[in-house]
Amino acid sequence: MNYDFSKIKACAEKNKSWFNDEISLLRTGRATPSLVENIKVDYYGVKSPLKSVASIAIEDARTLRVKPWAADMIMPIEQAVRASELGIQAVTEKDIVRIIFPELTGERRKSLLKILNGKLEESRISLRRERDETWRDIQDKEKEGEIGEDEKFRFKDELQKIVDEAVKKLEGTASKKEEEIKN
């Protein structure tokens, strides 16, 4: 008999996706469109993400160029960028908005690393919680006689391999982000 590990695998994948989304918001020394693409811009009375009202391009390591699709969106974009809590400046030039990111200070880098480690721990806890739930299910199946004791321990080993692999991927992603923040 085989145990269906699809629930924990789906949880691991969802967890990885959440973690990647969360850490993409952590600003490193580099300006990337993902840092600003979800800033809400007032688009004719509707709050829309910046990426849906303009194109966002990297100009250099600390500058993004935002080109709105409608010329009358320049001011709302500039206001939304300034109102965001990212600590960035918006400079308007003709039909584009330049978003300038300041240099990261040592103190800010430390706080970003702390946030990164917190997000990583949240992901680990979520995986452990799902692992414990799956383990309880396996134990219940053994008590009900659906599986034998040998199978129970084989499933436990398989479960732990899935969790270890997921944690390893998360830690790999976190270490890459940590390097970005430090440099």
BADRENRO-550845 format. One record per atom (N, C-alpha, C): residue number from 1; residue in three letters; y, x, z. Coordinates in nm, 2 decimals, decimal comma. Last residue first. Layout:
<vexzas>
   num   residu    north     east       up
   NUM      ALA        Y        X        Z
...
</vexzas>
This chain:
<vexzas>
   num   residu    north     east       up
   183      ASN     4,23     2,54     0,00
   183      ASN     4,30     2,62    -0,10
   183      ASN     4,43     2,57    -0,15
   182      LYS     4,15     2,34     0,18
   182      LYS     4,18     2,47     0,23
   182      LYS     4,26     2,56     0,13
   181      ILE     4,09     2,13     0,00
   181      ILE     4,20     2,11     0,11
   181      ILE     4,24     2,25     0,16
   180      GLU     3,88     2,23    -0,15
   180      GLU     4,00     2,18    -0,21
   180      GLU     4,12     2,18    -0,11
   179      GLU     3,69     2,26     0,06
   179      GLU     3,74     2,38    -0,01
   179      GLU     3,87     2,35    -0,08
   178      GLU     3,65     1,99     0,12
   178      GLU     3,70     2,08     0,22
   178      GLU     3,76     2,21     0,16
   177      LYS     3,53     1,90    -0,11
   177      LYS     3,66     1,85    -0,07
   177      LYS     3,73     1,94     0,03
   176      LYS     3,29     2,04    -0,08
   176      LYS     3,37     2,07    -0,20
   176      LYS     3,51     2,02    -0,17
   175      SER     3,19     1,93     0,15
   175      SER     3,22     2,07     0,15
   175      SER     3,31     2,11     0,03
   174      ALA     3,15     1,66     0,07
   174      ALA     3,25     1,69     0,18
   174      ALA     3,29     1,84     0,17
   173      THR     2,94     1,70    -0,11
   173      THR     3,07     1,64    -0,15
   173      THR     3,18     1,68    -0,06
   172      GLY     2,74     1,79     0,07
   172      GLY     2,78     1,87    -0,04
   172      GLY     2,92     1,83    -0,10
   171      GLU     2,72     1,57     0,24
   171      GLU     2,77     1,70     0,30
   171      GLU     2,82     1,79     0,19
   170      LEU     2,61     1,39     0,07
   170      LEU     2,73     1,36     0,13
   170      LEU     2,80     1,49     0,18
   169      LYS     2,36     1,52     0,01
   169      LYS     2,46     1,49    -0,10
   169      LYS     2,60     1,47    -0,04
   168      LYS     2,25     1,51     0,27
   168      LYS     2,27     1,64     0,20
   168      LYS     2,37     1,62     0,09
   167      VAL     2,22     1,24     0,31
   167      VAL     2,31     1,32     0,39
   167      VAL     2,35     1,45     0,33
   166      ALA     2,02     1,19     0,12
   166      ALA     2,15     1,12     0,11
   166      ALA     2,25     1,20     0,19
   165      GLU     1,81     1,35     0,21
   165      GLU     1,86     1,37     0,08
   165      GLU     2,00     1,31     0,07
   164      ASP     1,76     1,22     0,46
   164      ASP     1,80     1,36     0,46
   164      ASP     1,87     1,40     0,32
   163      VAL     1,67     0,97     0,37
   163      VAL     1,80     0,98     0,45
   163      VAL     1,85     1,12     0,45
   162      ILE     1,44     1,04     0,24
   162      ILE     1,54     0,96     0,17
   162      ILE     1,68     0,98     0,24
   161      LYS     1,29     1,16     0,45
   161      LYS     1,33     1,24     0,33
   161      LYS     1,44     1,17     0,25
   160      GLN     1,25     0,94     0,62
   160      GLN     1,34     1,05     0,66
   160      GLN     1,38     1,14     0,54
   159      LEU     1,08     0,79     0,46
   159      LEU     1,21     0,73     0,50
   159      LEU     1,30     0,85     0,53
   158      GLU     0,86     0,96     0,45
   158      GLU     0,92     0,92     0,33
   158      GLU     1,07     0,87     0,36
   157      ASP     0,79     0,95     0,73
   157      ASP     0,82     1,07     0,66
   157      ASP     0,90     1,05     0,53
   156      LYS     0,73     0,67     0,75
   156      LYS     0,83     0,73     0,83
   156      LYS     0,88     0,86     0,77
   155      PHE     0,51     0,65     0,58
   155      PHE     0,64     0,58     0,54
   155      PHE     0,75     0,64     0,62
   154      ARG     0,33     0,80     0,73
   154      ARG     0,36     0,84     0,60
   154      ARG     0,49     0,78     0,55
   153      PHE     0,32     0,63     0,95
   153      PHE     0,38     0,77     0,97
   153      PHE     0,41     0,83     0,83
   152      LYS     0,20     0,41     0,84
   152      LYS     0,33     0,39     0,91
   152      LYS     0,39     0,53     0,92
   151      GLU    -0,04     0,50     0,74
   151      GLU     0,06     0,46     0,65
   151      GLU     0,20     0,45     0,71
   150      ASP    -0,17     0,54     0,99
   150      ASP    -0,15     0,65     0,90
   150      ASP    -0,04     0,62     0,80
   149      GLU    -0,19     0,28     1,08
   149      GLU    -0,10     0,37     1,15
   149      GLU    -0,07     0,49     1,07
   148      GLY    -0,16     0,03     0,81
   148      GLY    -0,23     0,11     0,91
   148      GLY    -0,14     0,21     0,98
   147      ILE     0,00    -0,29     0,76
   147      ILE    -0,02    -0,15     0,73
   147      ILE    -0,09    -0,08     0,84
   146      GLU    -0,03    -0,54     0,87
   146      GLU    -0,01    -0,53     0,72
   146      GLU    -0,03    -0,39     0,67
   145      GLY    -0,04    -0,59     1,14
   145      GLY    -0,16    -0,55     1,07
   145      GLY    -0,15    -0,54     0,92
   144      GLU     0,18    -0,62     1,29
   144      GLU     0,12    -0,74     1,23
   144      GLU     0,00    -0,71     1,15
   143      LYS     0,24    -0,36     1,35
   143      LYS     0,19    -0,45     1,46
   143      LYS     0,13    -0,57     1,40
   142      GLU     0,32    -0,27     1,10
   142      GLU     0,20    -0,21     1,15
   142      GLU     0,15    -0,30     1,26
   141      LYS     0,56    -0,42     1,07
   141      LYS     0,45    -0,44     0,97
   141      LYS     0,31    -0,38     1,02
   140      ASP     0,71    -0,31     1,27
   140      ASP     0,67    -0,45     1,28
   140      ASP     0,55    -0,48     1,18
   139      GLN     0,75    -0,05     1,17
   139      GLN     0,67    -0,07     1,29
   139      GLN     0,62    -0,21     1,31
   138      ILE     0,91    -0,12     0,95
   138      ILE     0,78    -0,05     0,92
   138      ILE     0,69    -0,07     1,05
   137      ASP     1,13    -0,22     1,08
   137      ASP     1,06    -0,31     0,99
   137      ASP     0,92    -0,25     0,97
   136      ARG     1,22     0,01     1,21
   136      ARG     1,17    -0,11     1,29
   136      ARG     1,09    -0,20     1,21
   135      TRP     1,29     0,16     0,99
   135      TRP     1,18     0,20     1,07
   135      TRP     1,13     0,09     1,16
   134      THR     1,51     0,01     0,90
   134      THR     1,39     0,02     0,81
   134      THR     1,27     0,06     0,90
   133      GLU     1,69     0,05     1,12
   133      GLU     1,65    -0,08     1,08
   133      GLU     1,52    -0,08     1,00
   132      ASP     1,72     0,33     1,10
   132      ASP     1,66     0,27     1,22
   132      ASP     1,61     0,13     1,19
   131      ARG     1,85     0,35     0,85
   131      ARG     1,72     0,41     0,87
   131      ARG     1,65     0,35     0,99
   130      GLU     2,09     0,22     0,91
   130      GLU     2,00     0,16     0,81
   130      GLU     1,86     0,22     0,82
   129      ARG     2,19     0,40     1,09
   129      ARG     2,17     0,26     1,13
   129      ARG     2,07     0,19     1,04
   128      ARG     2,21     0,63     0,94
   128      ARG     2,12     0,63     1,05
   128      ARG     2,09     0,49     1,10
   127      LEU     2,41     0,55     0,76
   127      LEU     2,28     0,58     0,71
   127      LEU     2,18     0,58     0,82
   126      SER     2,63     0,52     0,94
   126      SER     2,58     0,40     0,86
   126      SER     2,44     0,43     0,80
   125      ILE     2,65     0,78     1,02
   125      ILE     2,62     0,68     1,12
   125      ILE     2,56     0,55     1,04
   124      ARG     2,73     0,91     0,79
   124      ARG     2,61     0,95     0,85
   124      ARG     2,56     0,84     0,95
   123      SER     2,98     0,78     0,75
   123      SER     2,88     0,77     0,65
   123      SER     2,74     0,80     0,71
   122      GLU     3,12     0,88     0,97
   122      GLU     3,10     0,73     0,95
   122      GLU     2,99     0,71     0,85
   121      GLU     3,12     1,15     0,91
   121      GLU     3,05     1,10     1,03
   121      GLU     3,02     0,95     1,02
   120      LEU     3,30     1,15     0,69
   120      LEU     3,16     1,20     0,68
   120      LEU     3,07     1,15     0,79
   119      LYS     3,53     1,06     0,81
   119      LYS     3,47     0,98     0,71
   119      LYS     3,32     1,02     0,69
   118      GLY     3,57     1,29     0,98
   118      GLY     3,56     1,15     1,04
   118      GLY     3,49     1,06     0,94
   117      ASN     3,61     1,49     0,80
   117      ASN     3,50     1,50     0,89
   117      ASN     3,47     1,36     0,95
   116      LEU     3,86     1,40     0,69
   116      LEU     3,74     1,42     0,61
   116      LEU     3,61     1,42     0,69
   115      ILE     4,03     1,41     0,91
   115      ILE     4,00     1,28     0,85
   115      ILE     3,87     1,29     0,76
   114      LYS     4,03     1,69     0,95
   114      LYS     3,98     1,60     1,06
   114      LYS     3,94     1,46     1,00
   113      LEU     4,14     1,77     0,71
   113      LEU     4,00     1,81     0,74
   113      LEU     3,94     1,72     0,85
   112      LEU     4,40     1,66     0,75
   112      LEU     4,31     1,62     0,64
   112      LEU     4,17     1,65     0,66
   111      SER     4,49     1,82     0,96
   111      SER     4,47     1,67     0,98
   111      SER     4,38     1,61     0,87
   110      LYS     4,49     2,07     0,84
   110      LYS     4,41     2,05     0,96
   110      LYS     4,38     1,90     0,98
   109      ARG     4,69     2,02     0,65
   109      ARG     4,56     2,06     0,60
   109      ARG     4,46     2,03     0,72
   108      ARG     4,91     1,98     0,81
   108      ARG     4,86     1,87     0,73
   108      ARG     4,72     1,90     0,68
   107      GLU     4,94     2,24     0,92
   107      GLU     4,92     2,13     1,01
   107      GLU     4,86     2,01     0,93
   106      GLY     5,00     2,39     0,69
   106      GLY     4,88     2,42     0,76
   106      GLY     4,84     2,30     0,85
   105      THR     5,12     2,17     0,43
   105      THR     5,14     2,26     0,54
   105      THR     5,01     2,28     0,61
   104      LEU     5,13     2,15     0,07
   104      LEU     5,06     2,11     0,20
   104      LEU     5,09     2,21     0,31
   103      GLU     5,43     2,08    -0,11
   103      GLU     5,32     2,17    -0,07
   103      GLU     5,26     2,12     0,06
   102      PRO     5,48     1,74    -0,25
   102      PRO     5,52     1,86    -0,17
   102      PRO     5,40     1,95    -0,14
   101      PHE     5,46     1,61    -0,57
   101      PHE     5,39     1,62    -0,44
   101      PHE     5,44     1,75    -0,37
   100      ILE     5,64     1,39    -0,77
   100      ILE     5,63     1,53    -0,72
   100      ILE     5,56     1,53    -0,58
    99      ILE     5,62     1,21    -1,05
    99      ILE     5,59     1,20    -0,91
    99      ILE     5,56     1,34    -0,87
    98      ARG     5,84     1,09    -1,29
    98      ARG     5,77     1,20    -1,24
    98      ARG     5,75     1,19    -1,10
    97      VAL     5,84     0,83    -1,52
    97      VAL     5,87     0,86    -1,38
    97      VAL     5,78     0,98    -1,34
    96      ILE     6,01     0,77    -1,83
    96      ILE     5,90     0,81    -1,75
    96      ILE     5,94     0,83    -1,61
    95      ASP     6,23     0,73    -2,00
    95      ASP     6,12     0,63    -2,00
    95      ASP     6,00     0,67    -1,92
    94      LYS     6,46     0,91    -1,83
    94      LYS     6,45     0,82    -1,95
    94      LYS     6,34     0,72    -1,93
    93      GLU     6,32     0,99    -1,54
    93      GLU     6,38     1,06    -1,65
    93      GLU     6,35     0,97    -1,77
    92      THR     6,31     0,97    -1,19
    92      THR     6,31     0,89    -1,32
    92      THR     6,38     0,98    -1,42
    91      VAL     6,09     1,08    -0,95
    91      VAL     6,21     1,11    -1,02
    91      VAL     6,21     1,05    -1,16
    90      ALA     5,97     1,03    -0,63
    90      ALA     5,96     0,98    -0,76
    90      ALA     6,10     1,02    -0,83
    89      GLN     5,77     1,21    -0,38
    89      GLN     5,90     1,17    -0,44
    89      GLN     5,88     1,12    -0,58
    88      ILE     5,56     1,14    -0,10
    88      ILE     5,58     1,19    -0,23
    88      ILE     5,72     1,14    -0,29
    87      GLY     5,42     1,03     0,12
    87      GLY     5,51     1,14     0,14
    87      GLY     5,54     1,21     0,00
    86      LEU     5,26     0,81     0,11
    86      LEU     5,20     0,94     0,07
    86      LEU     5,29     1,06     0,08
    85      GLU     5,30     0,55     0,15
    85      GLU     5,30     0,63     0,27
    85      GLU     5,24     0,77     0,23
    84      SER     5,54     0,40    -0,08
    84      SER     5,40     0,44    -0,04
    84      SER     5,41     0,54     0,08
    83      ALA     5,80     0,38    -0,16
    83      ALA     5,76     0,30    -0,04
    83      ALA     5,62     0,33     0,00
    82      ARG     5,81     0,54    -0,38
    82      ARG     5,88     0,58    -0,27
    82      ARG     5,84     0,50    -0,14
    81      VAL     5,64     0,38    -0,55
    81      VAL     5,60     0,52    -0,52
    81      VAL     5,68     0,57    -0,39
    80      ALA     5,80     0,15    -0,57
    80      ALA     5,66     0,14    -0,51
    80      ALA     5,62     0,28    -0,47
    79      GLN     6,03     0,25    -0,71
    79      GLN     6,04     0,19    -0,57
    79      GLN     5,90     0,18    -0,50
    78      GLU     5,92     0,33    -0,95
    78      GLU     5,98     0,43    -0,86
    78      GLU     5,99     0,37    -0,72
    77      ILE     5,82     0,08    -1,04
    77      ILE     5,73     0,19    -1,02
    77      ILE     5,79     0,29    -0,92
    76      PRO     6,06    -0,07    -1,07
    76      PRO     5,96    -0,11    -0,98
    76      PRO     5,86     0,00    -0,94
    75      MET     6,19     0,10    -1,27
    75      MET     6,25     0,09    -1,14
    75      MET     6,14     0,04    -1,04
    74      ILE     6,01     0,08    -1,50
    74      ILE     6,05     0,21    -1,44
    74      ILE     6,10     0,19    -1,30
    73      MET     5,97    -0,16    -1,63
    73      MET     5,88    -0,13    -1,51
    73      MET     5,92     0,00    -1,44
    72      ASP     6,09    -0,20    -1,87
    72      ASP     6,16    -0,25    -1,75
    72      ASP     6,08    -0,23    -1,62
    71      ALA     5,92    -0,09    -2,06
    71      ALA     6,03    -0,01    -2,02
    71      ALA     6,10    -0,06    -1,89
    70      ALA     5,57    -0,10    -2,02
    70      ALA     5,69    -0,18    -2,04
    70      ALA     5,81    -0,11    -1,98
    69      TRP     5,40     0,09    -1,95
    69      TRP     5,38     0,03    -2,08
    69      TRP     5,50    -0,06    -2,11
    68      PRO     5,53     0,40    -1,80
    68      PRO     5,50     0,25    -1,80
    68      PRO     5,48     0,20    -1,94
    67      LYS     5,40     0,69    -1,73
    67      LYS     5,47     0,63    -1,84
    67      LYS     5,43     0,48    -1,84
    66      VAL     5,42     0,95    -1,51
    66      VAL     5,38     0,81    -1,52
    66      VAL     5,47     0,75    -1,63
    65      ARG     5,29     1,26    -1,43
    65      ARG     5,39     1,19    -1,52
    65      ARG     5,34     1,05    -1,54
    64      LEU     5,28     1,46    -1,14
    64      LEU     5,22     1,36    -1,22
    64      LEU     5,33     1,30    -1,31
    63      THR     5,27     1,79    -1,00
    63      THR     5,35     1,68    -1,06
    63      THR     5,26     1,59    -1,15
    62      ARG     5,14     2,01    -0,91
    62      ARG     5,20     1,93    -0,81
    62      ARG     5,28     1,81    -0,87
    61      ALA     5,02     2,13    -1,14
    61      ALA     4,94     2,12    -1,01
    61      ALA     5,00     2,03    -0,91
    60      ASP     5,15     1,92    -1,40
    60      ASP     5,12     2,05    -1,34
    60      ASP     5,05     2,03    -1,21
    59      GLU     5,09     1,66    -1,50
    59      GLU     5,19     1,75    -1,57
    59      GLU     5,16     1,90    -1,53
    58      ILE     4,85     1,43    -1,56
    58      ILE     4,88     1,54    -1,48
    58      ILE     4,98     1,63    -1,56
    57      ALA     4,94     1,08    -1,60
    57      ALA     4,89     1,21    -1,66
    57      ALA     4,93     1,32    -1,56
    56      ILE     4,90     0,74    -1,64
    56      ILE     4,92     0,85    -1,54
    56      ILE     4,86     0,97    -1,59
    55      SER     5,04     0,45    -1,78
    55      SER     4,95     0,56    -1,79
    55      SER     4,99     0,67    -1,70
    54      ALA     5,08     0,13    -1,61
    54      ALA     5,13     0,25    -1,67
    54      ALA     5,02     0,35    -1,69
    53      VAL     4,97    -0,09    -1,49
    53      VAL     5,10    -0,11    -1,56
    53      VAL     5,15     0,02    -1,63
    52      SER     4,73    -0,02    -1,38
    52      SER     4,73    -0,13    -1,47
    52      SER     4,86    -0,16    -1,54
    51      LYS     4,79     0,19    -1,20
    51      LYS     4,71     0,22    -1,32
    51      LYS     4,70     0,11    -1,42
    50      LEU     4,92     0,06    -0,99
    50      LEU     5,00     0,14    -1,08
    50      LEU     4,92     0,16    -1,21
    49      PRO     4,81    -0,28    -0,93
    49      PRO     4,79    -0,13    -0,91
    49      PRO     4,87    -0,06    -1,02
    48      SER     5,05    -0,54    -0,86
    48      SER     4,94    -0,48    -0,94
    48      SER     4,93    -0,33    -0,92
    47      LYS     5,17    -0,82    -0,73
    47      LYS     5,14    -0,69    -0,69
    47      LYS     5,02    -0,63    -0,77
    46      VAL     5,39    -1,02    -0,92
    46      VAL     5,25    -1,00    -0,88
    46      VAL     5,23    -0,85    -0,84
    45      GLY     5,65    -1,03    -1,01
    45      GLY     5,61    -1,11    -0,89
    45      GLY     5,47    -1,10    -0,84
    44      TYR     5,64    -0,84    -1,22
    44      TYR     5,68    -0,98    -1,24
    44      TYR     5,63    -1,07    -1,13
    43      TYR     5,49    -0,64    -1,03
    43      TYR     5,49    -0,66    -1,17
    43      TYR     5,51    -0,81    -1,20
    42      ASP     5,53    -0,41    -0,80
    42      ASP     5,57    -0,55    -0,82
    42      ASP     5,58    -0,57    -0,97
    41      VAL     5,25    -0,21    -0,74
    41      VAL     5,38    -0,22    -0,80
    41      VAL     5,40    -0,37    -0,83
    40      LYS     5,05    -0,02    -0,52
    40      LYS     5,09    -0,16    -0,56
    40      LYS     5,23    -0,17    -0,61
    39      ILE     4,86     0,25    -0,60
    39      ILE     4,98     0,21    -0,54
    39      ILE     5,02     0,07    -0,60
    38      ASN     4,63     0,34    -0,73
    38      ASN     4,62     0,21    -0,66
    38      ASN     4,75     0,17    -0,58
    37      GLU     4,70     0,59    -0,83
    37      GLU     4,66     0,48    -0,93
    37      GLU     4,65     0,35    -0,86
    36      VAL     4,75     0,82    -0,68
    36      VAL     4,85     0,72    -0,69
    36      VAL     4,81     0,59    -0,77
    35      LEU     4,52     0,97    -0,68
    35      LEU     4,60     0,96    -0,55
    35      LEU     4,70     0,85    -0,56
    34      SER     4,42     0,98    -0,93
    34      SER     4,35     0,90    -0,83
    34      SER     4,43     0,88    -0,70
    33      PRO     4,57     1,18    -1,07
    33      PRO     4,60     1,04    -1,08
    33      PRO     4,54     0,95    -0,98
    32      THR     4,65     1,46    -0,85
    32      THR     4,56     1,39    -0,94
    32      THR     4,59     1,24    -0,95
    31      ALA     4,77     1,77    -0,76
    31      ALA     4,81     1,63    -0,79
    31      ALA     4,71     1,57    -0,89
    30      ARG     4,64     1,98    -0,51
    30      ARG     4,65     1,94    -0,65
    30      ARG     4,69     1,79    -0,67
    29      GLY     4,59     2,02    -0,25
    29      GLY     4,70     2,09    -0,30
    29      GLY     4,73     2,04    -0,45
    28      THR     4,49     1,68    -0,17
    28      THR     4,47     1,82    -0,16
    28      THR     4,59     1,89    -0,22
    27      ARG     4,48     1,38    -0,01
    27      ARG     4,55     1,46    -0,10
    27      ARG     4,53     1,61    -0,07
    26      LEU     4,23     1,15    -0,01
    26      LEU     4,28     1,26     0,07
    26      LEU     4,35     1,36    -0,03
    25      LEU     4,12     0,97    -0,18
    25      LEU     4,25     0,94    -0,14
    25      LEU     4,32     1,05    -0,05
    24      SER     3,87     1,06    -0,21
    24      SER     3,95     1,08    -0,33
    24      SER     4,10     1,05    -0,29
    23      ILE     3,74     0,97     0,02
    23      ILE     3,79     1,11     0,02
    23      ILE     3,88     1,14    -0,11
    22      GLU     3,68     0,70    -0,05
    22      GLU     3,76     0,74     0,07
    22      GLU     3,82     0,88     0,06
    21      ASP     3,51     0,73    -0,27
    21      ASP     3,64     0,66    -0,28
    21      ASP     3,73     0,69    -0,17
    20      ASN     3,30     0,87    -0,15
    20      ASN     3,37     0,93    -0,26
    20      ASN     3,51     0,86    -0,28
    19      PHE     3,21     0,68     0,04
    19      PHE     3,26     0,81     0,08
    19      PHE     3,35     0,87    -0,03
    18      TRP     3,13     0,47    -0,14
    18      TRP     3,24     0,45    -0,04
    18      TRP     3,30     0,58     0,00
    17      SER     2,92     0,61    -0,26
    17      SER     3,03     0,55    -0,34
    17      SER     3,15     0,53    -0,25
    16      LYS     2,75     0,65    -0,05
    16      LYS     2,80     0,77    -0,12
    16      LYS     2,92     0,72    -0,20
    15      ASN     2,69     0,39     0,02
    15      ASN     2,75     0,48     0,12
    15      ASN     2,82     0,59     0,05
    14      LYS     2,55     0,31    -0,20
    14      LYS     2,67     0,24    -0,16
    14      LYS     2,76     0,32    -0,07
    13      GLU     2,33     0,48    -0,17
    13      GLU     2,41     0,48    -0,29
    13      GLU     2,55     0,42    -0,27
    12      ALA     2,22     0,39     0,07
    12      ALA     2,26     0,53     0,05
    12      ALA     2,36     0,55    -0,07
    11      CYS     2,16     0,13     0,01
    11      CYS     2,25     0,15     0,11
    11      CYS     2,31     0,30     0,10
    10      ALA     1,96     0,17    -0,18
    10      ALA     2,08     0,10    -0,22
    10      ALA     2,19     0,13    -0,12
     9      LYS     1,77     0,28    -0,01
     9      LYS     1,82     0,36    -0,13
     9      LYS     1,95     0,30    -0,18
     8      ILE     1,72     0,08     0,16
     8      ILE     1,78     0,20     0,21
     8      ILE     1,84     0,28     0,10
     7      LYS     1,60    -0,10    -0,03
     7      LYS     1,72    -0,14     0,05
     7      LYS     1,79    -0,02     0,11
     6      SER     1,38     0,02    -0,14
     6      SER     1,50     0,00    -0,22
     6      SER     1,62    -0,04    -0,14
     5      PHE     1,14     0,08    -0,03
     5      PHE     1,25     0,15     0,02
     5      PHE     1,38     0,12    -0,05
     4      ASP     0,86    -0,08     0,03
     4      ASP     0,98    -0,10    -0,06
     4      ASP     1,10    -0,03     0,01
     3      TYR     0,56     0,10     0,06
     3      TYR     0,67     0,03     0,13
     3      TYR     0,78     0,03     0,03
     2      ASN     0,23     0,04    -0,07
     2      ASN     0,36     0,11    -0,07
     2      ASN     0,46     0,03     0,00
     1      MET    -0,12     0,08     0,00
     1      MET     0,00     0,00     0,00
     1      MET     0,13     0,09     0,00
</vexzas>
